[in-house]
């Protein structure tokens, strides 16, 4: 480029303001990216001052750089400068950064039951006490019958009872009958047999009175309402439930849940039906956790099972249920997408098989050609090498295809 600009150039300078501005923006962008902006200084004495363009994002840019076609450009000494950057909030001296208000996520509400529903042992007596009370009641009824004279003579002689005419059925006899009958009914009616793995939740007029976990023969107040609860370790296999994989494809999952009742009073009185509650918890967890069809990725199935176990255990703990594991045992695509996903899976397997075969063929051809050339068995130029590689590739592919068939 030249230092002296012609009159045509001077006259065209105003008309090219818009193009100069556009070029300035591109030059400024290039200067900002490279980080090597420039600032002009005073020109030498006797020379024409260089025209400069100023920008807020860069330093001064010589105008002559925009007209590359000018002959012999005049050198303009520039001193190094740093590209300026706009300071953001909190970066100016003396300004404090704006404090961000923490966003508190709403915690998910945890189900709770009546705090008074806590399992406690019920008061029961040994079974021998109930048997003794029942026998006493029977003996009282027999004695009252002898007292009233209702025992037949033959029975009295067989039992060795003394002869007695009897006083008849009066108020005293009826009172004795009533007392003896009530004692016998309470004695025999309160007998119960406790089994291992079973418990009773006792209630009286709608109020919780305790839980019986003892085994063997025992006596329980017959006025108490008994609810039997199975506290053994149980396995529950669900029906096919709706689920989804990581891409949102509809699935049907069957889960196996290992659980047991830990708190009998919460499981019995805290919810209407603890088995139904557990089923709903599993279904809700499947709606939140993506699962993958079995046989794809082993680690993803383990992660999904652990996440399901944690979620279901957290939801079932407040109602007295202890969940040990929730594992998907069968995962299949929903009927509406099963055919499409089956074709997609077959295509993916076919592509993977083709890629494996192609990799094996390429490795075999490379190994064959390398051995032939390194051992000096053949001398091949580029054309012959290409022909040999082509023939070997066709031969290996045909051989693998025949073997696979």
Secondary structure, DSSP 8 states (H G I E B T S, - for coil): -BSS--HHHHHHHHHTHHHHHHHHHHHHHHHHHHT--EEE----TTS----EE--SSS--EEGGGG-TTSSSB----EEE--------TT-STT--------------------TT----B---EEHHHHHHHHHHHHHHHHHHHHHHT-S-HHHHHHHT--------S-HHHHHHHHHHHHHHHHHHHTEEEE-TTEEEEEEETTEEEEEE---EEEE--TTSEEEEEE-S-EEEE---EEEE-TT--EEEEEEEEEEEES-HHIIIIISS-HHHHHHHHHHHHHHHS----TTS-HHHHHHHHHHHHHHHHHHHHTTTEEEEEEEEEEEEE-HHHHHHHHHHHHHHHHHHHHHHHHHHHHHHHHHHHHHHHHTTS----HHHHHHHHHHHHHHHHHHHHHHH-
